[in-house]
Amino acid sequence: MNKNLSSNKKGIFIGRKNLLIILACISLLLAAIYQQFSNKEDILSLLQQGEPAAVEFQEISGVYKTYELRDENGNFLSYGVMTSASGYGGPIKMLTFVDQEGFIANALLLEDSETPLYLKRVLAAGYPENLQGKVVTEPLVDQEGIDAVSGATRTVEGITLAVEKGMYQIGQNQLGLTVPTLKTFYFQWQDGLVILLLVIAILAATLKKSKLRPWILVATVFILGFMENNSLTIGNYMSILALKMPTFFERPIWYVMVIGIFFVTLLLGRNIYCSWLCPFGAIQEGIYKSLNLVDYKANPKLIQTARKNRWFFLWLAALLALLFNNPGIASFEPFSVFFDGDGNTSQWIMMGLILLFSIFLLRFWCRIFCPVGTFLDFLAVCKRKFKRFFRKKDEASGKPAVASCQRTTLMDKEKCTSCSKGKPEEVQLSGGDKIVAVGIFIIWALILGALIQNLGLF
């Protein structure tokens, strides 16, 4: 009787869990459909935002959509051209107006994939209004008043590159001017270091050269962290979901990092990035191993229960990114705060708490909150399940399938039970556990705050 009751409860729980998964997937699908159709605007009203006197337009052939604008008397006003280039989070779409004399009459930012905090800095610095009056026959970077913005260099580069694409096309095709050759491939020597580091880490992990791991983690802190500020964020993968990926030739290193690690994880069935390459994870691990002087072991049930909420925040971040058509909104992680000193108030407080708790818990953020780790772990588990499904000899021999924990290398000095499918031993929460639980609730609230601030609501 008790067995049947237990079986029924388990069946109800699984049914509810599957229902929640289905509803979550449906909500993301509806949000994706909504964002694909919600931003369609009438061309004339769009052109009138930059050229209010325009009442008619004629589309002109070209690589980029170009329009000849005229007023109510049929007099020529300017040429308008729509172009896009890769910013930090994805494509930046610009509408540039060029007059008959070859000067920029106006420039409008139509769409972006940037984190609102960084975009706000760029707009506060005068972009794109400061592009007005610039001549189309010279690169914008060589002209007066075009300055870099600290912490938002790639956003500025995306805006100026998009404008240059349009103004060069109009200058050459419509005005018959001699314009500079536009750079078509962007690869820096720092990108080469990133690729070298990725290759070394993947080989070392695959060949089980664990002695190299501490040195690789130190290298990731300096190269991926401080030098490039190129930690993987969930916003990177939201760019794929929202179909707002940067152009390969403009951001090749984005594809190496985001797409490359995606396929490496799927191919090997192991989350190598979190264990070997995450700079923020390396910082936490370094803090724990150098500063931990307290013999504290977290209650496994507390950690396991807290970990389940990672999926809620991952779903919420994805939903907001799709609804607002901006993958940058999803990036609530505190990585840029630590490595570049940039972030909203919630992220600053979050970072401080995470580093504090990392003294007592190994990789506190990674184990309980990280959305990228959640996603990559899920990919690795899918690969292993797929592999076991086709490995019938294990089933025939009667050997039970053993799930390998992707956190093993992270927990080499303590027993990890947070990923276990088994029921953790019932242990009463200690005073330390209660403090950790309060910290977890505060960080959950800060994650919500970071997402709200990313929306620009306050």
C-alpha positions as CSV (number, residue, x, y, z in Angstrom):
1,M,0.0,0.0,0.0
2,N,2.8,2.4,1.0
3,K,4.7,1.5,-2.1
4,N,1.7,2.3,-4.3
5,L,1.1,5.6,-2.6
6,S,4.8,6.5,-3.0
7,S,4.7,5.5,-6.6
8,N,1.6,7.7,-7.2
9,K,3.2,10.7,-5.5
10,K,6.3,10.2,-7.6
11,G,4.2,10.0,-10.8
12,I,2.3,13.2,-9.9
13,F,5.5,15.0,-9.2
14,I,7.0,13.9,-12.6
15,G,3.8,14.9,-14.3
16,R,3.9,18.4,-12.8
17,K,7.5,18.8,-13.6
18,N,7.0,17.8,-17.2
19,L,4.0,20.2,-17.4
20,L,6.2,23.1,-16.1
21,I,8.9,22.3,-18.6
22,I,6.4,22.3,-21.5
23,L,4.8,25.6,-20.3
24,A,8.2,27.2,-20.0
25,C,9.2,26.1,-23.5
26,I,5.8,27.3,-24.9
27,S,6.3,30.7,-23.2
28,L,9.8,31.1,-24.8
29,L,8.5,30.1,-28.2
30,L,5.7,32.6,-28.0
31,A,8.1,35.3,-26.9
32,A,10.4,34.5,-29.8
33,I,7.5,34.8,-32.3
34,Y,6.4,38.0,-30.7
35,Q,9.8,39.7,-30.9
36,Q,10.2,38.7,-34.6
37,F,7.0,40.6,-35.6
38,S,6.7,43.4,-33.0
39,N,9.4,45.6,-34.4
40,K,8.2,45.9,-37.9
41,E,7.7,49.6,-38.7
42,D,6.4,51.6,-41.7
43,I,9.5,52.6,-43.7
44,L,8.3,56.2,-44.3
45,S,7.6,56.8,-40.6
46,L,11.0,55.4,-39.8
47,L,12.7,57.7,-42.3
48,Q,10.8,60.7,-41.0
49,Q,12.4,60.2,-37.6
50,G,15.7,61.4,-39.1
51,E,14.3,63.6,-41.9
52,P,11.0,65.0,-40.7
53,A,10.3,66.9,-43.9
54,A,10.3,63.7,-46.0
55,V,6.9,62.8,-47.5
56,E,8.1,60.4,-50.3
57,F,11.0,58.1,-50.8
58,Q,12.4,55.9,-53.6
59,E,14.4,52.8,-52.9
60,I,17.8,52.6,-54.6
61,S,19.7,49.4,-55.3
62,G,22.8,48.7,-53.3
63,V,24.3,46.2,-50.8
64,Y,22.5,48.0,-48.0
65,K,18.9,49.3,-48.2
66,T,19.2,52.9,-49.5
67,Y,16.4,55.5,-50.0
68,E,16.3,58.8,-51.8
69,L,14.1,61.2,-49.7
70,R,12.1,64.2,-51.0
71,D,9.8,66.8,-49.5
72,E,6.2,67.7,-50.4
73,N,7.5,69.8,-53.4
74,G,9.6,67.0,-54.8
75,N,12.9,68.7,-53.7
76,F,15.7,66.3,-52.8
77,L,16.5,66.2,-49.0
78,S,19.0,63.4,-48.4
79,Y,19.9,59.8,-48.8
80,G,19.0,57.3,-46.0
81,V,20.7,54.0,-45.6
82,M,20.1,51.2,-43.2
83,T,23.1,49.2,-42.1
84,S,24.2,47.0,-39.2
85,A,27.5,46.0,-37.5
86,S,28.5,43.9,-34.6
87,G,28.6,45.4,-31.1
88,Y,29.4,43.6,-27.9
89,G,26.1,41.7,-27.5
90,G,25.1,41.3,-31.2
91,P,24.1,43.4,-34.2
92,I,23.6,47.2,-34.0
93,K,21.3,48.6,-36.6
94,M,21.8,52.2,-37.7
95,L,19.9,54.5,-40.1
96,T,22.3,57.1,-41.6
97,F,21.3,60.2,-43.6
98,V,23.8,61.8,-46.0
99,D,23.2,65.1,-47.8
100,Q,24.1,66.1,-51.4
101,E,27.5,67.6,-50.2
102,G,28.7,64.4,-48.7
103,F,28.2,65.1,-45.0
104,I,26.2,63.1,-42.5
105,A,22.9,64.9,-41.9
106,N,21.7,62.6,-39.2
107,A,22.2,59.2,-37.7
108,L,19.7,57.1,-35.7
109,L,20.1,54.0,-33.6
110,L,17.3,51.6,-34.6
111,E,18.1,48.4,-32.9
112,D,20.8,47.0,-30.6
113,S,21.7,43.9,-28.6
114,E,23.8,45.7,-25.9
115,T,23.4,45.6,-22.2
116,P,21.3,48.8,-21.4
117,L,23.9,50.0,-18.9
118,Y,26.7,50.2,-21.4
119,L,24.5,51.6,-24.2
120,K,23.4,54.3,-21.8
121,R,27.0,55.4,-21.4
122,V,27.5,55.6,-25.1
123,L,24.4,57.7,-25.5
124,A,25.5,59.9,-22.7
125,A,28.8,60.4,-24.5
126,G,26.9,62.0,-27.4
127,Y,26.4,59.1,-29.8
128,P,25.1,59.0,-32.4
129,E,24.3,62.7,-32.6
130,N,28.0,63.5,-32.6
131,L,28.3,61.9,-36.0
132,Q,26.3,64.7,-37.6
133,G,28.4,66.9,-40.0
134,K,31.1,64.3,-40.5
135,V,32.4,63.9,-44.0
136,V,31.8,60.6,-45.8
137,T,35.2,60.5,-47.5
138,E,37.2,59.9,-44.2
139,P,37.0,57.2,-41.6
140,L,35.0,58.4,-38.6
141,V,37.8,57.5,-36.1
142,D,40.1,60.1,-37.8
143,Q,37.6,62.9,-37.5
144,E,37.2,65.3,-34.6
145,G,34.8,64.5,-31.8
146,I,34.8,60.7,-32.2
147,D,36.0,59.5,-28.9
148,A,36.1,56.1,-27.2
149,V,33.8,55.4,-24.3
150,S,35.4,53.5,-21.3
151,G,33.8,50.1,-20.8
152,A,31.8,50.3,-24.0
153,T,34.5,50.2,-26.7
154,R,32.9,47.5,-28.8
155,T,29.5,49.2,-28.7
156,V,31.1,52.4,-30.1
157,E,32.9,50.4,-32.7
158,G,29.7,48.8,-33.8
159,I,27.9,52.1,-34.1
160,T,30.7,53.8,-36.1
161,L,31.2,50.7,-38.3
162,A,27.5,50.5,-39.2
163,V,27.5,54.2,-40.1
164,E,30.7,53.9,-42.2
165,K,29.2,51.1,-44.2
166,G,26.2,53.3,-45.2
167,M,28.1,56.5,-45.8
168,Y,30.8,54.9,-47.9
169,Q,28.1,53.2,-50.1
170,I,26.3,56.5,-50.6
171,G,29.5,58.4,-51.1
172,Q,30.7,56.0,-53.8
173,N,27.5,55.0,-55.5
174,Q,25.2,58.1,-55.3
175,L,27.7,61.0,-54.9
176,G,30.6,59.6,-57.0
177,L,33.2,60.3,-54.3
178,T,36.4,58.5,-53.5
179,V,35.9,56.7,-50.2
180,P,38.3,54.6,-48.0
181,T,38.3,50.8,-48.3
182,L,36.3,49.3,-45.5
183,K,38.0,46.8,-43.3
184,T,36.1,43.5,-43.6
185,F,37.9,41.1,-41.1
186,Y,38.6,42.0,-37.5
187,F,41.1,39.8,-35.7
188,Q,43.4,41.0,-32.9
189,W,46.5,39.4,-31.4
190,Q,44.6,39.1,-28.2
191,D,42.1,36.9,-30.0
192,G,45.0,34.6,-30.9
193,L,45.8,34.2,-27.2
194,V,42.2,33.3,-26.4
195,I,42.2,30.6,-29.1
196,L,45.5,29.2,-27.9
197,L,44.2,29.1,-24.4
198,L,41.0,27.3,-25.5
199,V,43.0,24.6,-27.4
200,I,45.4,24.0,-24.5
201,A,42.6,23.7,-22.0
202,I,40.5,21.3,-24.2
203,L,43.6,19.1,-24.8
204,A,44.6,19.1,-21.2
205,A,41.1,18.2,-20.0
206,T,40.7,15.5,-22.7
207,L,44.1,14.0,-21.9
208,K,43.4,14.3,-18.1
209,K,46.5,16.5,-17.5
210,S,45.0,17.8,-14.2
211,K,48.4,19.2,-13.1
212,L,48.0,21.9,-15.8
213,R,44.6,23.0,-14.6
214,P,45.8,25.5,-11.9
215,W,48.1,27.2,-14.4
216,I,45.4,27.3,-17.1
217,L,43.0,28.9,-14.6
218,V,45.5,31.6,-13.8
219,A,45.9,32.3,-17.5
220,T,42.1,32.5,-18.0
221,V,41.9,35.1,-15.2
222,F,44.4,37.4,-17.0
223,I,43.5,36.6,-20.6
224,L,39.7,35.9,-20.7
225,G,39.1,38.1,-17.6
226,F,41.2,41.2,-17.3
227,M,42.6,41.5,-20.8
228,E,39.6,40.6,-22.9
229,N,36.7,40.7,-20.4
230,N,35.3,37.8,-22.5
231,S,33.7,35.5,-20.0
232,L,30.8,33.5,-21.4
233,T,27.4,34.9,-20.4
234,I,23.9,33.6,-20.9
235,G,23.3,36.7,-23.1
236,N,25.7,35.2,-25.6
237,Y,23.4,32.2,-26.0
238,M,20.3,34.3,-26.0
239,S,21.8,36.0,-29.1
240,I,21.5,32.7,-30.9
241,L,17.9,32.2,-29.6
242,A,16.9,35.7,-30.7
243,L,18.7,35.4,-34.0
244,K,20.9,38.4,-33.2
245,M,24.3,37.0,-33.5
246,P,27.3,39.2,-34.6
247,T,28.7,38.9,-38.1
248,F,31.5,36.3,-38.2
249,F,34.0,38.5,-40.0
250,E,33.5,41.3,-37.5
251,R,33.6,39.2,-34.3
252,P,35.3,35.9,-35.1
253,I,36.3,35.4,-31.5
254,W,32.7,35.4,-30.5
255,Y,32.0,32.4,-32.6
256,V,35.2,30.6,-31.3
257,M,34.1,31.2,-27.7
258,V,30.3,30.8,-27.9
259,I,29.7,28.3,-30.7
260,G,33.0,26.6,-30.2
261,I,32.4,25.8,-26.5
262,F,28.8,24.8,-27.3
263,F,30.0,22.1,-29.8
264,V,32.9,21.0,-27.6
265,T,30.6,20.4,-24.7
266,L,28.1,18.6,-26.9
267,L,30.8,16.5,-28.6
268,L,32.7,15.5,-25.4
269,G,29.7,15.3,-23.0
270,R,31.8,17.3,-20.5
271,N,31.5,20.9,-19.3
272,I,35.1,21.8,-19.8
273,Y,34.5,25.6,-19.8
274,C,33.3,25.8,-16.2
275,S,36.0,23.5,-14.9
276,W,39.0,24.8,-16.9
277,L,38.3,28.1,-18.5
278,C,35.8,30.3,-16.5
279,P,37.8,33.2,-15.1
280,F,35.3,34.1,-12.4
281,G,35.1,30.5,-11.3
282,A,38.9,30.5,-11.1
283,I,38.8,33.6,-8.8
284,Q,36.3,31.9,-6.5
285,E,38.4,28.8,-6.4
286,G,41.5,30.8,-5.6
287,I,39.7,32.6,-2.8
288,Y,38.5,29.4,-1.3
289,K,41.8,27.6,-1.4
290,S,43.8,30.5,-0.1
291,L,41.4,32.0,2.5
292,N,39.3,29.2,3.8
293,L,40.3,28.6,7.4
294,V,36.9,27.3,8.7
295,D,35.9,23.6,8.6
296,Y,32.4,24.2,7.2
297,K,30.5,21.7,5.0
298,A,27.2,23.0,3.6
299,N,24.1,20.9,4.1
300,P,23.7,18.9,0.9
301,K,20.0,19.3,0.9
302,L,20.3,23.1,1.1
303,I,22.7,23.2,-1.9
304,Q,20.6,20.7,-3.9
305,T,17.4,22.7,-3.2
306,A,19.0,26.0,-4.1
307,R,20.4,24.7,-7.3
308,K,17.0,23.9,-8.7
309,N,16.1,27.6,-8.9
310,R,18.9,28.1,-11.5
311,W,16.4,27.0,-14.1
312,F,13.8,29.6,-13.1
313,F,16.3,32.5,-13.4
314,L,17.6,31.0,-16.7
315,W,14.0,30.9,-18.0
316,L,13.2,34.4,-16.8
317,A,16.3,35.9,-18.3
318,A,15.5,34.2,-21.7
319,L,11.9,35.4,-21.6
320,L,12.9,39.0,-20.9
321,A,15.6,38.9,-23.6
322,L,13.0,37.7,-26.2
323,L,10.2,40.0,-25.1
324,F,12.3,43.1,-25.2
325,N,14.3,41.9,-28.3
326,N,17.6,42.4,-26.6
327,P,19.9,39.5,-25.6
328,G,22.0,41.8,-23.5
329,I,19.2,42.1,-20.9
330,A,19.7,38.4,-20.0
331,S,23.3,38.9,-18.7
332,F,22.8,39.3,-15.0
333,E,26.2,37.7,-14.1
334,P,28.7,39.8,-12.1
335,F,31.6,39.1,-14.4
336,S,32.1,42.5,-16.0
337,V,31.8,44.1,-12.5
338,F,34.8,42.2,-11.3
339,F,37.0,42.2,-14.4
340,D,36.1,45.6,-15.9
341,G,34.5,47.6,-13.1
342,D,31.3,47.9,-15.0
343,G,27.8,46.9,-13.8
344,N,24.6,48.0,-12.2
345,T,24.1,48.4,-8.5
346,S,22.6,44.9,-8.0
347,Q,25.6,43.3,-9.8
348,W,28.1,45.2,-7.6
349,I,26.4,44.0,-4.4
350,M,26.0,40.5,-5.8
351,M,29.7,40.3,-6.6
352,G,30.7,41.3,-3.1
353,L,28.4,38.7,-1.5
354,I,29.6,36.0,-3.8
355,L,33.3,36.7,-3.1
356,L,32.5,36.7,0.6
357,F,30.7,33.4,0.6
358,S,33.4,31.9,-1.7
359,I,35.7,31.9,1.3
360,F,33.5,29.2,2.9
361,L,32.0,27.4,-0.1
362,L,34.0,26.3,-3.1
363,R,32.7,28.0,-6.3
364,F,29.6,29.4,-4.6
365,W,28.3,31.2,-7.7
366,C,29.1,28.2,-10.0
367,R,27.3,25.7,-7.9
368,I,24.1,27.5,-7.1
369,F,23.4,30.4,-9.5
370,C,25.4,30.4,-12.8
371,P,23.1,30.2,-15.8
372,V,25.9,29.5,-18.3
373,G,27.0,26.5,-16.1
374,T,23.4,25.3,-16.0
375,F,23.1,25.4,-19.7
376,L,26.4,23.8,-20.5
377,D,25.8,21.1,-17.8
378,F,22.5,20.4,-19.5
379,L,24.2,20.0,-22.9
380,A,26.8,17.6,-21.4
381,V,24.0,15.5,-19.7
382,C,22.1,15.3,-23.0
383,K,25.1,14.0,-24.8
384,R,25.8,11.3,-22.1
385,K,22.1,10.2,-22.1
386,F,22.1,10.1,-25.9
387,K,25.3,8.0,-25.8
388,R,23.9,5.6,-23.2
389,F,20.6,5.2,-25.2
390,F,22.6,3.7,-28.1
391,R,24.9,1.6,-25.9
392,K,22.8,-1.5,-25.5
393,K,25.6,-3.7,-24.3
394,D,25.5,-2.0,-20.9
395,E,21.8,-2.8,-20.6
396,A,22.4,-6.4,-21.7
397,S,25.2,-6.9,-19.2
398,G,23.1,-5.6,-16.4
399,K,25.6,-2.9,-15.4
400,P,23.9,0.2,-13.9
401,A,24.6,3.4,-15.7
402,V,26.7,5.7,-13.6
403,A,26.2,9.4,-14.2
404,S,29.5,11.3,-14.1
405,C,29.4,14.6,-12.2
406,Q,30.7,17.6,-14.3
407,R,31.7,19.3,-11.0
408,T,34.2,16.6,-10.0
409,T,37.3,18.6,-10.8
410,L,35.8,21.6,-9.0
411,M,35.2,19.6,-5.8
412,D,38.4,17.7,-5.6
413,K,38.9,18.6,-2.0
414,E,35.3,18.0,-0.8
415,K,32.5,15.5,-1.5
416,C,30.0,16.9,-4.0
417,T,26.5,15.7,-3.4
418,S,24.6,18.7,-4.8
419,C,24.2,17.0,-8.2
420,S,23.2,13.6,-6.9
421,K,19.9,12.2,-8.0
422,G,19.6,10.3,-4.7
423,K,17.8,11.8,-1.7
424,P,20.4,13.6,0.4
425,E,20.7,12.6,4.0
426,E,18.3,14.5,6.3
427,V,20.6,16.8,8.4
428,Q,19.3,19.7,10.5
429,L,20.5,23.1,9.3
430,S,23.4,24.4,11.3
431,G,23.9,28.1,12.1
432,G,26.3,28.4,9.2
433,D,23.7,26.8,6.9
434,K,21.1,29.4,7.9
435,I,23.5,32.2,7.1
436,V,24.2,30.6,3.7
437,A,20.5,30.3,3.1
438,V,19.9,34.0,3.9
439,G,22.8,34.8,1.5
440,I,21.2,32.7,-1.2
441,F,17.9,34.5,-0.8
442,I,19.6,37.9,-1.0
443,I,21.4,36.9,-4.2
444,W,18.2,35.7,-5.8
445,A,16.7,39.1,-5.0
446,L,19.8,40.8,-6.5
447,I,19.5,38.7,-9.7
448,L,15.9,40.0,-10.1
449,G,17.2,43.5,-9.4
450,A,20.0,43.1,-12.0
451,L,17.5,42.0,-14.6
452,I,15.1,44.9,-13.8
453,Q,18.0,47.3,-14.0
454,N,19.1,45.8,-17.3
455,L,15.6,46.7,-18.6
456,G,16.4,50.3,-17.7
457,L,13.5,50.6,-15.4
458,F,15.7,52.1,-12.7
